[in-house]
Amino acid sequence: MDYVQKVLGPILFILVVLSGSLPLKAKTVLKMNHQFPANTSGSKLDQWFADQVFKLTDGELEIRIYWSNALGDAKENLVLLKNNAIDLAAVSAGYFPEELPLHSAPNAIPMGMDNVCQSRKIMEAFLKQIPDFREEAQRNGIRSLYFHLLNPYLLVSKNPVRTFAELNGMKIRTWGKDMPRLVNAAKAKSITMFLPHIYDGFKFGLIDGCPFSTDLMVSYRIYEFAKHVTEVVMWEGPGWGVWISEKTWQKTSDRHRQALISVAELARAKSFENTKEADRQARIFLKQQGVTFHPFPDSELKKWQDANPDFFNDMQKQFNQTGLQDPGRKMIGLWKKLRSEVECP
């Protein structure tokens, strides 16, 4: 009898535990599809977010990140979230101009912001002061946890560009609807290309230039083929959002929701300092790799601006056609006001 107890005792204890008779800490795993590789500064912040949620919930809630679109192409993320095939996505709203017109607008308009400080203040104002942003996300079965900041997208090129005229004939990578119009206004040729293909685009001569931030140049090793950066802000705005499926949110406990909200708030604050520091470090590294930074005089910038279409006016027309004239007008008004007021220290 003693022998039986010694042998079967531990086994019976395990069976009792597995049957639920004794309390066990449940572990929920949420899958996040991420549009960037793990080595970008923003990606590291998202990993920090996941780690902090895990700690705050005592290991009950794990966010498992799949980098570089491992669970599906960036443009598939909205459908994947709606269908609950994934729980979270780190993806730019700019991929969904039809479904998320308000969210994608600041992600798309070229030369609409000048620095990361404006990007931060403008996006915060949109989310706090325009309820239509929240309603737009709800219609698509998602909600935003936080948005990243990105450093200005400068002109990265194989050959030096110092004047507006030197853009003529260049093949420049673009995305969306408006970036091609910016490039075409300079008599350059726009080449639609997604992020993972930019490296090969330079390598095989498919593109001569690309709007990119300094830190992303490092992350994607673009400096291996493009040794010149022109200090002209082709695009600046909020970066990708971290979105959660509404279905996942509704089945998440109140305690876990609060952990997601509180850590997201911290991540939002960290993003600002991290972004500025990433630019500082990237510039040092790029210069060590032989990259040259060129000024773009205000007089040359004005030539480009004068050649551009009126992006804000065209945006308002689009909002008018889709019944978003009022939130669109409020958004553009806030945008222009804050752009004129906010400067980086």
Backbone torsions as a table, in degrees:
resi	resn	phi	psi	omega
1	MET	NA	-42.7	177.9
2	ASP	-60.8	-39.2	-179.7
3	TYR	-63.4	-43.8	180.0
4	VAL	-61.5	-42.2	-179.6
5	GLN	-64.5	-40.3	-179.3
6	LYS	-64.7	-39.1	-176.3
7	VAL	-79.5	-47.4	-173.8
8	LEU	-84.8	-20.8	-177.5
9	GLY	-53.4	-54.9	179.7
10	PRO	-61.6	-36.1	-179.5
11	ILE	-66.6	-43.9	178.7
12	LEU	-63.0	-37.4	178.5
13	PHE	-61.4	-43.2	-179.9
14	ILE	-64.2	-41.5	-180.0
15	LEU	-63.2	-39.1	178.6
16	VAL	-63.3	-42.8	179.7
17	VAL	-62.5	-48.3	-177.9
18	LEU	-64.7	-28.4	-179.5
19	SER	-75.4	-10.4	178.7
20	GLY	93.9	4.4	179.8
21	SER	-69.1	-27.3	175.9
22	LEU	-111.5	147.2	-176.7
23	PRO	-68.9	133.6	173.6
24	LEU	-123.8	144.2	178.3
25	LYS	-75.9	116.4	-178.5
26	ALA	-71.9	145.7	178.2
27	LYS	-122.6	119.5	178.6
28	THR	-106.4	130.1	179.2
29	VAL	-108.8	123.2	175.5
30	LEU	-106.4	131.5	-178.0
31	LYS	-94.4	126.7	177.2
32	MET	-115.2	124.2	173.5
33	ASN	-90.2	129.1	-173.3
34	HIS	-120.4	132.7	-175.5
35	GLN	-78.1	-14.1	-176.6
36	PHE	-111.4	161.1	170.6
37	PRO	-70.3	169.3	-172.7
38	ALA	-74.3	-12.7	-170.7
39	ASN	-94.6	1.6	177.3
40	THR	-77.6	158.6	-179.2
41	SER	-62.7	-39.0	178.3
42	GLY	-68.0	-35.6	177.7
43	SER	-64.3	-39.4	178.3
44	LYS	-64.0	-35.3	176.3
45	LEU	-65.9	-39.5	178.5
46	ASP	-65.8	-36.1	175.5
47	GLN	-66.8	-38.3	175.7
48	TRP	-60.6	-43.0	177.3
49	PHE	-57.0	-48.2	-179.9
50	ALA	-62.4	-42.4	-179.6
51	ASP	-63.8	-40.9	-178.7
52	GLN	-69.2	-36.8	176.5
53	VAL	-63.0	-41.6	178.8
54	PHE	-60.2	-45.2	-179.2
55	LYS	-67.2	-43.7	-176.0
56	LEU	-66.4	-28.0	178.9
57	THR	-97.4	13.8	179.9
58	ASP	56.0	37.5	178.1
59	GLY	80.2	5.2	-179.3
60	GLU	-75.9	-28.1	-176.0
61	LEU	-125.2	114.1	179.2
62	GLU	-112.0	129.2	173.2
63	ILE	-101.9	113.9	-177.7
64	ARG	-100.9	117.9	-173.8
65	ILE	-96.6	132.7	176.7
66	TYR	-111.4	108.1	-169.9
67	TRP	-79.9	160.0	173.9
68	SER	53.6	45.2	175.1
69	ASN	59.1	38.1	-176.9
70	ALA	-65.8	-22.0	-178.8
71	LEU	-102.8	4.7	-180.0
72	GLY	150.8	152.8	179.7
73	ASP	-59.1	152.4	-177.6
74	ALA	-54.4	-38.6	-177.6
75	LYS	-72.8	-10.0	179.1
76	GLU	-92.2	-8.4	-170.9
77	ASN	-61.0	-37.8	-177.8
78	LEU	-64.4	-43.3	177.5
79	VAL	-65.4	-41.0	179.6
80	LEU	-63.0	-39.0	177.8
81	LEU	-68.5	-44.8	-179.6
82	LYS	-59.0	-40.8	-176.9
83	ASN	-86.4	1.6	179.8
84	ASN	62.0	25.0	174.7
85	ALA	-72.1	-28.1	170.5
86	ILE	-129.6	160.9	-178.2
87	ASP	-96.2	-37.1	180.0
88	LEU	-136.8	158.4	174.3
89	ALA	-142.3	137.8	171.2
90	ALA	-105.0	100.6	-171.5
91	VAL	-153.1	149.7	179.0
92	SER	-75.6	136.3	176.6
93	ALA	-64.2	-22.1	-179.0
94	GLY	-60.5	-16.9	176.2
95	TYR	-74.6	-11.1	-173.8
96	PHE	-129.7	61.4	-177.4
97	PRO	-65.2	-26.5	179.8
98	GLU	-79.7	-44.3	-176.7
99	GLU	-80.1	-34.0	-176.3
100	LEU	-126.5	61.8	-174.6
101	PRO	-61.7	-36.7	-179.8
102	LEU	-72.1	-47.0	-179.2
103	HIS	-65.7	-35.2	-174.6
104	SER	-80.7	-20.2	-176.4
105	ALA	-57.4	-51.9	179.6
106	PRO	-69.2	-13.8	178.6
107	ASN	-85.9	-6.4	-169.5
108	ALA	-119.4	-36.9	-170.7
109	ILE	-67.9	124.8	178.6
110	PRO	-74.8	152.4	175.8
111	MET	48.3	35.8	-178.4
112	GLY	-98.5	-16.4	176.3
113	MET	-139.1	159.3	-173.8
114	ASP	-110.5	-21.8	-175.5
115	ASN	-159.0	170.8	-174.4
116	VAL	-68.9	-26.5	179.1
117	CYS	-66.9	-42.0	176.4
118	GLN	-63.4	-43.2	179.9
119	SER	-57.3	-44.3	-179.1
120	ARG	-62.7	-51.9	-176.0
121	LYS	-66.8	-39.6	-176.2
122	ILE	-67.9	-45.7	-178.8
123	MET	-66.9	-38.7	177.2
124	GLU	-60.7	-40.4	179.9
125	ALA	-65.5	-41.4	179.0
126	PHE	-58.5	-49.3	-174.7
127	LEU	-68.2	-33.0	-177.2
128	LYS	-85.5	-34.0	-169.9
129	GLN	-105.6	-10.2	-178.2
130	ILE	-122.8	98.1	-177.6
131	PRO	-58.9	-23.1	-177.7
132	ASP	-61.5	-25.3	177.1
133	PHE	-63.1	-47.7	179.5
134	ARG	-63.7	-41.1	-179.3
135	GLU	-65.7	-36.3	178.7
136	GLU	-63.2	-43.6	178.3
137	ALA	-63.7	-43.0	-179.1
138	GLN	-61.3	-38.3	179.2
139	ARG	-62.2	-25.8	-177.9
140	ASN	-99.5	9.1	175.2
141	GLY	70.8	29.2	-179.5
142	ILE	-137.9	167.4	169.9
143	ARG	-144.9	146.9	-179.4
144	SER	-87.9	140.4	173.8
145	LEU	-96.0	-46.3	174.0
146	TYR	-164.8	162.9	178.0
147	PHE	-118.6	144.8	177.6
148	HIS	-83.6	163.4	169.2
149	LEU	-108.8	147.7	178.0
150	LEU	-123.2	147.5	172.7
151	ASN	-71.3	155.9	-178.4
152	PRO	-53.7	140.3	174.5
153	TYR	-86.5	105.4	178.5
154	LEU	-92.1	172.5	178.6
155	LEU	-85.1	113.5	177.2
156	VAL	-101.8	131.0	-172.8
157	SER	-148.8	162.4	176.3
158	LYS	-73.9	-35.6	-178.6
159	ASN	-118.0	153.0	-178.8
160	PRO	-64.0	140.7	176.0
161	VAL	-128.4	117.8	-178.0
162	ARG	-122.9	-12.1	-178.2
163	THR	-134.6	161.2	178.1
164	PHE	-61.0	-39.3	-177.2
165	ALA	-63.8	-29.3	-178.0
166	GLU	-72.5	-9.5	175.7
167	LEU	-76.7	-21.7	-176.2
168	ASN	-55.5	122.5	176.0
169	GLY	87.0	-7.8	179.4
170	MET	-68.8	148.9	173.4
171	LYS	-98.5	113.1	-172.0
172	ILE	-121.6	131.5	178.2
173	ARG	-66.1	135.3	178.4
174	THR	-137.4	176.2	175.4
175	TRP	-150.4	163.3	174.5
176	GLY	67.6	-157.9	-176.1
177	LYS	-98.4	-33.2	-170.9
178	ASP	-94.6	-31.7	178.6
179	MET	-59.3	-39.8	175.5
180	PRO	-60.2	-33.6	180.0
181	ARG	-69.1	-36.3	176.0
182	LEU	-62.8	-45.7	-178.5
183	VAL	-67.9	-43.1	-179.6
184	ASN	-65.7	-29.8	177.9
185	ALA	-63.8	-24.7	177.5
186	ALA	-92.8	10.4	-179.3
187	LYS	62.1	29.7	171.7
188	ALA	-101.2	167.0	-178.5
189	LYS	-102.2	125.0	-179.7
190	SER	-86.5	135.7	179.1
191	ILE	-122.0	111.4	178.4
192	THR	-69.5	126.6	-175.5
193	MET	-156.2	133.7	178.6
194	PHE	-84.6	160.9	-172.9
195	LEU	-50.1	-48.2	-174.9
196	PRO	-63.0	-14.8	-174.5
197	HIS	-100.4	-2.3	-175.1
198	ILE	-65.4	-41.2	-179.4
199	TYR	-56.4	-51.3	179.7
200	ASP	-67.9	-29.5	177.3
201	GLY	-59.7	-43.9	175.4
202	PHE	-70.6	-43.2	-175.2
203	LYS	-59.3	-42.5	-175.0
204	PHE	-100.8	11.5	174.0
205	GLY	75.5	19.1	178.7
206	LEU	-75.1	-26.3	177.7
207	ILE	-134.5	151.0	175.4
208	ASP	-101.4	-21.9	-175.9
209	GLY	-154.2	168.8	-175.9
210	CYS	-162.4	134.0	169.4
211	PRO	-71.2	123.0	-177.6
212	PHE	-156.2	152.3	175.3
213	SER	-84.1	160.1	-178.5
214	THR	-63.0	-41.6	-178.0
215	ASP	-69.4	-33.5	176.3
216	LEU	-72.0	-29.1	172.5
217	MET	-57.0	-40.5	-180.0
218	VAL	-71.1	-47.5	-176.8
219	SER	-60.6	-39.2	-177.8
220	TYR	-96.2	4.3	177.6
221	ARG	57.6	33.4	-178.8
222	ILE	-65.4	-27.0	-178.0
223	TYR	-61.9	-15.7	179.3
224	GLU	-66.0	-26.7	-178.2
225	PHE	-121.5	-23.9	-178.5
226	ALA	-113.9	109.6	-173.2
227	LYS	-105.1	13.6	-177.3
228	HIS	-134.0	138.6	176.5
229	VAL	-129.2	123.8	176.5
230	THR	-98.1	128.5	-175.1
231	GLU	-78.9	61.8	174.0
232	VAL	-124.2	125.8	-177.1
233	VAL	-81.6	100.5	178.5
234	MET	-77.2	-32.3	177.7
235	TRP	-154.7	142.3	170.4
236	GLU	-148.2	141.0	179.9
237	GLY	174.8	-179.5	177.4
238	PRO	-64.2	147.1	-179.9
239	GLY	-89.6	-149.9	-176.1
240	TRP	-71.3	153.2	175.1
241	GLY	-99.2	156.9	168.2
242	VAL	-103.2	111.4	-173.7
243	TRP	-110.8	148.1	176.0
244	ILE	-123.2	140.2	177.1
245	SER	-62.1	137.4	178.8
246	GLU	-62.9	-34.7	178.1
247	LYS	-64.0	-41.8	177.0
248	THR	-65.2	-42.4	-179.7
249	TRP	-59.6	-43.3	-176.2
250	GLN	-68.2	-28.7	-179.7
251	LYS	-94.3	3.0	178.0
252	THR	-87.3	140.5	-178.0
253	SER	-67.6	158.8	179.3
254	ASP	-58.6	-39.9	-179.6
255	ARG	-63.4	-42.2	-179.7
256	HIS	-71.2	-36.2	176.3
257	ARG	-60.7	-44.0	-179.2
258	GLN	-63.7	-36.5	176.8
259	ALA	-64.1	-43.2	178.5
260	LEU	-62.0	-43.2	-178.4
261	ILE	-66.1	-46.9	-175.4
262	SER	-68.4	-39.5	179.7
263	VAL	-72.4	-34.1	176.6
264	ALA	-61.5	-38.2	178.1
265	GLU	-63.0	-41.8	177.7
266	LEU	-66.4	-39.3	179.6
267	ALA	-64.0	-38.2	178.4
268	ARG	-60.8	-42.5	-179.8
269	ALA	-69.4	-40.0	-179.2
270	LYS	-67.5	-29.3	-175.6
271	SER	-59.3	-36.9	-176.3
272	PHE	-63.9	-53.8	-179.0
273	GLU	-67.3	-39.3	179.1
274	ASN	-61.0	-39.7	-177.6
275	THR	-66.0	-46.1	179.7
276	LYS	-64.3	-41.0	179.5
277	GLU	-66.7	-35.6	178.7
278	ALA	-62.6	-38.5	177.8
279	ASP	-66.0	-43.7	-178.6
280	ARG	-60.7	-47.5	-178.7
281	GLN	-68.3	-37.0	-178.8
282	ALA	-65.1	-39.7	179.8
283	ARG	-63.3	-39.8	177.2
284	ILE	-62.1	-48.3	-178.6
285	PHE	-62.8	-45.5	-176.7
286	LEU	-63.1	-39.3	177.1
287	LYS	-63.8	-34.9	176.9
288	GLN	-67.1	-25.5	179.1
289	GLN	-89.5	6.2	177.3
290	GLY	88.8	13.9	178.0
291	VAL	-80.2	136.1	-180.0
292	THR	-107.9	134.5	177.2
293	PHE	-101.1	128.1	-176.5
294	HIS	-113.8	136.6	174.0
295	PRO	-72.2	155.4	175.0
296	PHE	-126.9	101.8	-172.5
297	PRO	-56.6	151.1	179.0
298	ASP	-56.7	-35.6	-179.6
299	SER	-64.2	-35.9	178.1
300	GLU	-74.4	-37.6	176.5
301	LEU	-61.0	-41.4	-179.8
302	LYS	-62.6	-37.0	177.5
303	LYS	-59.9	-41.9	-179.7
304	TRP	-68.4	-45.8	179.8
305	GLN	-60.7	-40.2	179.9
306	ASP	-66.4	-29.3	-179.5
307	ALA	-81.1	-18.0	-176.6
308	ASN	-72.7	153.4	167.6
309	PRO	-69.0	167.0	176.8
310	ASP	-83.6	93.1	-173.5
311	PHE	-63.9	-39.3	-178.6
312	PHE	-67.7	-41.9	178.9
313	ASN	-63.5	-42.0	179.0
314	ASP	-66.5	-34.9	177.0
315	MET	-63.9	-43.7	180.0
316	GLN	-63.6	-39.2	176.9
317	LYS	-60.2	-40.7	178.9
318	GLN	-65.8	-41.1	176.8
319	PHE	-63.2	-39.5	179.1
320	ASN	-60.5	-37.0	-177.5
321	GLN	-74.1	-21.6	-176.3
322	THR	-108.9	12.7	177.5
323	GLY	77.8	15.4	-179.4
324	LEU	-109.6	27.5	-174.4
325	GLN	-60.8	-40.2	-177.5
326	ASP	-70.7	-53.8	176.3
327	PRO	-63.1	-31.8	177.8
328	GLY	-64.6	-42.8	179.6
329	ARG	-65.7	-41.6	179.5
330	LYS	-66.0	-40.9	-179.2
331	MET	-63.4	-47.8	-178.6
332	ILE	-65.2	-37.9	177.4
333	GLY	-62.2	-46.4	176.9
334	LEU	-61.2	-42.9	-178.2
335	TRP	-57.7	-54.0	-177.1
336	LYS	-65.2	-38.8	-179.3
337	LYS	-62.9	-50.2	-177.1
338	LEU	-68.9	-33.2	177.4
339	ARG	-62.0	-37.6	-179.6
340	SER	-75.5	-18.6	-174.9
341	GLU	-100.7	-31.4	-169.0
342	VAL	-97.5	128.2	172.5
343	GLU	-130.0	152.5	175.8
344	CYS	-80.3	138.7	177.9
345	PRO	-65.2	NA	NA
